[in-house]
Amino acid sequence: MTSAYHEERVALLLRLLRPAPVGWVQAAQELPAARRTMDDIVERAEADVAFQAALVADLEAALVQEGYEPSRPLLDELRKQVKTRWGQD
């Protein structure tokens, strides 16, 4: 069997699949930006003791004050990071 046959077979099988749910597609599109935001916040907190203290004291208020949109997934993950890195939540 040739490689072209396998590619055609895979293409045929992929066409038979239903499209991914819209929510899955949207989440996959948003994930890279969310990861960058998370990394930026943690890096900044590591370098800026005042920002780190603000995150520990009131995570959501500190994010709003700095212009971040504190979505539920972001808050949940940052709470874990704060607790792990700085022993607080």
C-alpha atoms as one frame of an Amber mdcrd trajectory, in Angstrom:
protein
   0.000   0.000   0.000   1.233   3.410  -0.874   1.449   6.479   1.286  -1.078
   8.198  -0.987  -3.578   5.413  -0.249  -3.155   5.918   3.504  -3.545   9.673
   3.164  -6.708   9.259   1.107  -8.090   6.755   3.609  -7.355   9.070   6.531
  -8.947  11.984   4.648 -12.059   9.881   4.000 -12.316   8.856   7.638 -11.831
  12.437   8.828 -14.649  13.618   6.559 -16.947  11.087   8.234 -16.429  12.652
  11.659 -18.919  15.172  12.958 -17.522  18.657  13.501 -16.159  19.399  16.947
 -18.620  21.157  19.266 -18.433  24.951  19.055 -17.411  25.189  22.711 -14.430
  22.916  22.129 -13.298  24.956  19.149 -13.682  28.219  21.063 -11.779  26.845
  24.073  -8.958  25.625  21.842  -8.721  29.053  20.213  -8.657  30.864  23.559
  -6.177  28.570  25.295  -2.911  30.059  23.961  -3.885  33.610  24.973  -5.080
  32.421  28.372  -1.809  30.585  28.949   0.201  33.694  27.998  -1.878  35.832
  30.365  -1.356  33.344  33.187   2.378  33.181  32.556   2.639  36.984  32.392
   0.838  37.420  35.714   2.982  34.808  37.482   6.221  36.216  36.014   5.258
  39.715  37.070   4.385  38.559  40.581   7.756  36.804  40.833   9.538  40.045
  39.893   7.289  42.572  41.679   6.853  41.962  45.418   4.096  44.592  45.711
   2.082  42.951  42.913   2.663  39.552  44.505   1.391  40.855  47.857  -1.674
  42.347  46.159  -2.434  39.005  44.497  -2.119  37.190  47.803  -4.274  39.753
  49.651  -7.113  39.945  47.093  -6.506  38.122  43.840  -9.549  39.325  41.928
  -9.230  42.976  42.981  -5.507  43.012  42.122  -6.213  41.656  38.644  -8.996
  44.173  37.985  -6.807  47.028  39.223  -4.092  45.998  36.754  -6.505  45.752
  33.825  -6.927  41.979  33.634 -10.333  40.409  33.105 -10.599  37.857  35.933
 -12.505  34.990  34.322 -13.416  31.989  36.468 -10.828  29.658  34.865  -8.084
  32.286  35.257  -8.981  32.878  38.910  -9.117  29.157  39.661  -5.701  28.499
  38.144  -4.100  31.575  39.688  -5.407  30.606  43.125  -3.563  27.306  42.734
  -0.414  29.120  41.611  -0.567  31.600  44.511  -1.043  28.817  47.043   1.757
  26.709  45.548   4.284  29.501  45.042   3.611  31.813  47.966   1.767  29.576
  50.429  -1.408  31.632  50.380  -4.768  31.621  48.655
